[in-house]
Amino acid sequence: MPMRDRLSQVVAAAEARGLDAIALVPGPNMAYLTGLSFFLSERPIVALLAVGEPPCIVLPELEAGKARELGFRAFTYTDEEGYAMAFHEASAAVELAGAHLGVEALRMRVLEERTLTRYAPQVEMVPVDDVISELRMIKDERELGAMRRATRVAEEAFLSWIPTLRAGMSEREAASRLIAALLNNGADGLAFDPIIATGARSALPHAVPGDDRLQPGDWVVVDWGARVDGYVSDLTRVLVVGHPSGPLCDIHPVVVDANAAGRAAVVPGAVAQDVDAAARRVVDAAGYGPRFFHRTGHGLGLEEHEPPYIVAGNTLTLKPGMAFTVEPGIYLEGIGGVRIEDDVAVTDDGMITLSTLPRTPFSVAV
């Protein structure tokens, strides 16, 4: 979708809710709606999308060129003079005093909130995250293409990384090698810091790689992803150091079946919690229900976690263009865990699985 169409849609949605304007801070929403990317720093930057007005932005003079290129009216400041006058002038230009202003409740800092209220007296701030999420949840072909590329890069990096692993290597060293493989295979950056958890630590879904070493017989959970052209992938597979043995041998096929059941439930018109329920029924039937204690999935796009969330209680209807993970897991405290995660997208007549890696355990040399 062209950037100007996105701006028009979000402003129209804001107006329909009785809002006068939307304020955006640096982050994925600003990038998605305006094409502008900045670091969130001590120098505040706020884009103001007012109903019936050209878009404007408050930002440091050193960043103003790219905003003007995209048609934004720039209210600039220097480090020496500070940002007070720029916010004062921008607030007056779009008549923010007493206005109903949509804000990113999950992203706006106290810094921006207090600055806006200081220079726009009696402004009423209203969370507008859901309005933007409704737009971002439906990916167009360009976005899905970027996600496919991010998935291919992540998979190729993973396959090139496995032969470099050996028993005795620490999780931390394995993670550093995976990061290098991602960058060497074409990732623009990481989707997130990889999770590599061996042995009993694999029962911790969000373990941070540490000094534990891969030992013969260990099962290892690997959760990783690539960022390509702004969009991310998010995958999980398991490794076995040497010959697979122990109770996780019985758990692994249950998780594979739960993953397949969840993906099979992805069709347009289903609701998000249906996918969660389909995966969970398989785990429940095998007697491990209490050991699957996180949601089945989360949306993917510009962020590694975004709507839609695939969880009980979410009655959101799945629509073509939505993309998310399906990642059931079973975790046995003191023993280890298994999680299998794939990236899927809803199509007009069903779904596609973006990821292609086998779901059998990958072997690490002893």
C-alpha distance (Angstrom), angle and dihedral (degrees) to the residues before:
residue distance angle dihedral
M1 . . .
P2 3.83 . .
M3 3.80 114.1 .
R4 3.81 93.9 -118.2
D5 3.81 89.9 54.3
R6 3.80 89.8 53.4
L7 3.80 90.7 50.6
S8 3.79 91.7 48.2
Q9 3.80 92.3 49.0
V10 3.78 95.9 49.2
V11 3.81 93.2 45.8
A12 3.82 90.3 48.9
A13 3.81 90.2 49.6
A14 3.79 90.2 49.7
E15 3.80 91.6 50.0
A16 3.82 90.3 50.1
R17 3.80 87.6 57.5
G18 3.76 92.4 51.7
L19 3.78 95.3 -103.9
D20 3.79 123.7 143.5
A21 3.79 97.9 -156.1
I22 3.81 146.0 -12.2
A23 3.80 124.7 -126.0
L24 3.80 119.3 -151.7
V25 3.79 129.3 -168.6
P26 3.83 126.1 -160.5
G27 3.78 111.0 -67.9
P28 3.79 142.2 79.9
N29 3.81 96.0 -47.0
M30 3.80 92.6 54.2
A31 3.80 90.6 46.3
Y32 3.80 92.4 48.3
L33 3.80 96.7 47.1
T34 3.80 101.7 34.9
G35 3.80 108.7 18.9
L36 3.81 89.3 -122.9
S37 3.79 121.1 128.6
F38 3.79 123.9 -171.9
F39 3.78 137.6 159.3
L40 3.79 115.5 -103.0
S41 3.79 101.9 -121.9
E42 3.79 145.7 139.4
R43 3.81 87.2 -69.3
P44 3.83 103.6 80.3
I45 3.80 118.8 -136.0
V46 3.81 121.8 -172.5
A47 3.81 127.3 174.5
L48 3.81 114.6 -154.1
L49 3.80 117.8 -154.5
A50 3.80 105.2 -171.2
V51 3.79 125.6 -172.9
G52 3.79 109.4 -103.9
E53 3.82 94.1 4.8
P54 3.82 134.5 97.6
P55 3.81 111.8 -101.9
C56 3.79 116.4 -93.6
I57 3.77 135.8 -173.4
V58 3.80 139.3 -159.6
L59 3.78 111.2 -141.9
P60 3.80 144.8 135.4
E61 3.80 115.1 -72.9
L62 3.81 89.4 -119.2
E63 3.83 89.5 64.9
A64 3.81 97.8 40.8
G65 3.80 99.0 95.0
K66 3.78 97.5 70.5
A67 3.82 91.9 45.5
R68 3.80 92.1 52.5
E69 3.81 90.4 48.2
L70 3.80 88.2 60.7
G71 3.79 93.4 50.0
F72 3.80 100.1 -99.0
R73 3.76 121.4 145.8
A74 3.80 101.9 -126.4
F75 3.81 125.2 -145.4
T76 3.76 101.7 -168.0
Y77 3.77 139.3 -170.7
T78 3.78 138.5 -175.1
D79 3.77 128.4 -133.9
E80 3.80 89.8 -110.9
E81 3.80 97.5 53.3
G82 3.81 98.5 35.6
Y83 3.79 129.2 -140.4
A84 3.82 102.4 -81.3
M85 3.82 97.8 97.9
A86 3.80 93.2 43.5
F87 3.81 91.4 55.4
H88 3.80 91.0 44.1
E89 3.81 92.1 52.9
A90 3.82 94.6 44.0
S91 3.81 92.8 48.2
A92 3.80 90.4 51.2
A93 3.82 93.4 45.5
V94 3.83 93.6 57.0
E95 3.82 94.2 33.2
L96 3.78 96.4 -120.8
A97 3.81 95.4 164.1
G98 3.80 106.6 111.4
A99 3.81 91.1 -1.8
H100 3.80 128.3 139.3
L101 3.80 101.7 -116.5
G102 3.79 124.1 -168.0
V103 3.81 112.3 -141.5
E104 3.80 138.2 -179.7
A105 3.79 100.9 -105.5
L106 3.81 91.2 -171.3
R107 3.81 94.8 51.1
M108 3.79 114.9 23.8
R109 3.80 111.9 103.3
V110 3.78 127.9 -142.5
L111 3.83 86.3 -107.7
E112 3.80 94.6 64.1
E113 3.81 94.3 36.4
R114 3.81 93.8 53.7
T115 3.80 93.0 43.3
L116 3.79 92.4 52.6
T117 3.79 94.0 46.6
R118 3.79 90.2 49.0
Y119 3.81 94.2 55.4
A120 3.80 97.6 31.9
P121 3.82 105.0 49.2
Q122 3.80 116.6 -151.7
V123 3.79 92.9 7.8
E124 3.81 110.3 159.8
M125 3.79 114.5 -141.8
V126 3.79 117.9 -149.9
P127 3.84 125.0 -174.3
V128 3.78 109.7 -111.8
D129 3.81 101.6 172.6
D130 3.80 92.7 115.5
V131 3.81 92.6 54.6
I132 3.79 91.1 56.5
S133 3.82 92.5 41.4
E134 3.81 90.5 58.0
L135 3.79 88.8 60.4
R136 3.79 96.7 41.0
M137 3.82 95.2 48.4
I138 3.81 92.2 68.5
K139 3.79 108.2 70.4
D140 3.79 120.7 -158.8
E141 3.80 123.6 -143.8
R142 3.80 92.6 -90.5
E143 3.79 91.3 54.7
L144 3.80 93.8 44.9
G145 3.79 89.0 48.4
A146 3.80 90.2 56.0
M147 3.80 90.1 48.6
R148 3.80 91.1 50.9
R149 3.79 89.4 52.3
A150 3.81 90.7 48.0
T151 3.80 89.1 52.2
R152 3.81 93.5 48.9
V153 3.81 91.4 49.2
A154 3.81 91.4 49.5
E155 3.79 92.7 48.8
E156 3.80 94.8 46.8
A157 3.80 90.5 48.1
F158 3.80 91.2 50.3
L159 3.80 93.2 50.6
S160 3.80 92.1 48.1
W161 3.83 90.5 47.6
I162 3.82 100.2 52.8
P163 3.85 95.6 70.3
T164 3.82 89.2 56.3
L165 3.83 92.6 60.9
R166 3.79 125.0 95.4
A167 3.77 137.5 174.3
G168 3.79 109.2 -88.6
M169 3.81 94.7 37.2
S170 3.81 114.9 126.7
E171 3.79 122.8 -119.6
R172 3.79 87.8 -118.3
E173 3.80 93.7 55.7
A174 3.79 91.5 45.1
A175 3.81 89.5 51.8
S176 3.80 92.6 50.5
R177 3.80 90.0 51.9
L178 3.81 91.3 49.5
I179 3.80 91.1 50.8
A180 3.81 89.8 51.5
A181 3.80 90.8 48.2
L182 3.81 91.3 52.1
L183 3.80 92.6 51.6
N184 3.80 93.2 42.5
N185 3.81 91.2 51.2
G186 3.80 95.3 54.8
A187 3.79 108.9 -82.0
D188 3.79 114.3 148.2
G189 3.79 86.2 -150.7
L190 3.78 143.0 -38.1
A191 3.78 122.4 -63.0
F192 3.83 85.1 -145.4
D193 3.80 137.9 -32.0
P194 3.82 106.8 -66.2
I195 3.79 120.6 -107.9
I196 3.80 114.5 -136.6
A197 3.78 114.3 171.4
T198 3.80 123.5 171.0
G199 3.78 132.7 -166.0
A200 3.80 116.2 -15.7
R201 3.82 90.1 -6.7
S202 3.80 89.0 69.3
A203 3.82 85.9 77.5
L204 3.84 87.2 70.8
P205 3.84 105.5 85.2
H206 3.82 93.9 -157.2
A207 3.79 100.7 33.0
V208 3.82 116.8 160.3
P209 3.83 114.4 -133.4
G210 3.79 110.0 -102.5
D211 3.77 141.4 159.2
D212 3.81 97.3 -63.4
R213 3.79 109.4 121.6
L214 3.77 130.7 -133.7
Q215 3.80 105.9 -106.0
P216 3.81 130.2 -168.3
G217 3.80 108.7 -85.3
D218 3.83 94.3 22.0
W219 3.77 121.9 137.1
V220 3.81 111.5 -143.2
V221 3.81 126.6 -158.8
V222 3.81 113.5 -148.9
D223 3.82 119.3 -169.3
W224 3.81 115.1 177.9
G225 3.79 144.1 142.7
A226 3.79 144.7 -177.0
R227 3.79 133.0 -130.7
V228 3.82 115.1 -140.0
D229 3.81 124.8 172.1
G230 3.80 88.8 -11.7
Y231 3.82 96.6 -54.4
V232 3.81 129.0 102.2
S233 3.76 144.4 -142.0
D234 3.80 125.9 -153.2
L235 3.81 121.5 -163.5
T236 3.79 137.9 166.5
R237 3.80 129.2 -164.4
V238 3.79 134.4 158.2
L239 3.78 130.7 -120.7
V240 3.79 128.6 -157.2
V241 3.80 120.2 -150.9
G242 3.78 104.4 -137.5
H243 3.79 117.3 -34.2
P244 3.86 118.2 3.3
S245 3.80 114.2 -116.8
G246 3.79 142.0 148.4
P247 3.82 133.9 50.1
L248 3.80 94.0 -43.8
C249 3.80 88.0 70.7
D250 3.81 86.9 70.3
I251 3.80 94.4 41.6
H252 3.80 97.9 50.7
P253 3.84 96.6 68.7
V254 3.82 90.0 47.8
V255 3.80 90.3 56.2
V256 3.81 91.4 46.0
D257 3.82 89.8 52.5
A258 3.82 91.5 46.8
N259 3.80 89.8 51.4
A260 3.81 90.6 51.0
A261 3.82 91.9 47.7
G262 3.78 91.6 50.2
R263 3.78 93.1 49.7
A264 3.81 91.4 46.6
A265 3.82 89.3 56.9
V266 3.81 91.8 58.9
V267 3.80 107.2 105.6
P268 3.80 131.9 133.8
G269 3.79 109.6 -90.3
A270 3.80 95.2 30.2
V271 3.77 117.1 112.5
A272 3.78 124.8 -118.1
Q273 3.80 94.9 -111.8
D274 3.84 90.2 56.3
V275 3.81 89.5 67.7
D276 3.79 91.4 48.9
A277 3.81 91.0 48.6
A278 3.80 93.3 49.6
A279 3.79 93.0 54.7
R280 3.79 93.1 41.5
R281 3.82 93.9 52.7
V282 3.80 90.1 62.5
V283 3.79 92.5 50.8
D284 3.81 92.2 44.6
A285 3.81 91.9 50.5
A286 3.81 90.1 54.3
G287 3.82 90.3 53.2
Y288 3.80 97.8 -110.1
G289 3.80 100.2 103.3
P290 3.83 96.4 123.8
R291 3.82 90.1 50.5
F292 3.84 92.3 61.0
F293 3.78 97.3 73.6
H294 3.80 106.7 157.3
R295 3.80 134.3 67.8
T296 3.78 118.1 -81.9
G297 3.78 95.0 -119.2
H298 3.77 153.3 -22.3
G299 3.78 136.5 -141.9
L300 3.79 122.9 -88.8
G301 3.77 133.2 -154.8
L302 3.77 129.3 95.8
E303 3.81 86.1 -1.6
E304 3.78 132.4 43.3
H305 3.82 90.1 -129.8
E306 3.81 118.3 37.0
P307 3.81 137.2 124.2
P308 2.96 137.3 -31.9
Y309 3.80 98.6 64.9
I310 3.80 115.0 -162.5
V311 3.77 99.9 -142.5
A312 3.80 141.2 121.0
G313 3.79 110.9 -81.5
N314 3.79 95.9 30.5
T315 3.80 105.4 116.8
L316 3.80 94.7 176.8
T317 3.81 110.5 140.5
L318 3.79 114.2 -120.6
K319 3.81 113.6 -121.7
P320 3.81 133.9 -173.1
G321 3.79 110.2 -83.1
M322 3.79 96.7 34.7
A323 3.80 112.8 127.1
F324 3.79 127.4 -166.7
T325 3.78 146.0 142.3
V326 3.79 129.0 -93.4
E327 3.82 106.2 -155.7
P328 3.80 118.7 156.4
G329 3.78 117.0 176.8
I330 3.79 141.2 -177.4
Y331 3.81 119.2 -152.0
L332 3.81 126.2 -168.8
E333 3.79 112.4 -165.6
G334 3.80 112.4 -124.2
I335 3.80 92.1 10.1
G336 3.80 110.3 57.6
G337 3.75 144.0 -103.3
V338 3.78 145.8 -108.5
R339 3.81 127.4 -144.7
I340 3.81 127.3 171.9
E341 3.80 115.6 -166.6
D342 3.78 129.1 -174.3
D343 3.79 132.8 174.1
V344 3.80 117.1 -126.2
A345 3.80 137.9 179.6
V346 3.79 128.7 -156.0
T347 3.81 114.5 -121.2
D348 3.80 132.7 -167.6
D349 3.79 91.4 -92.4
G350 3.80 105.1 22.5
M351 3.80 133.9 -44.1
I352 3.77 144.2 -60.5
T353 3.79 126.4 -141.1
L354 3.78 107.0 -135.2
S355 3.80 93.6 -165.3
T356 3.81 120.8 73.4
L357 3.82 107.7 -179.3
P358 3.81 117.7 125.7
R359 3.80 114.1 -101.6
T360 3.79 95.3 -140.5
P361 3.83 116.4 106.4
F362 3.80 114.7 -84.1
S363 3.79 116.2 -130.6
V364 3.81 125.3 -123.7
A365 3.80 118.2 -160.0
V366 3.79 117.4 -111.6
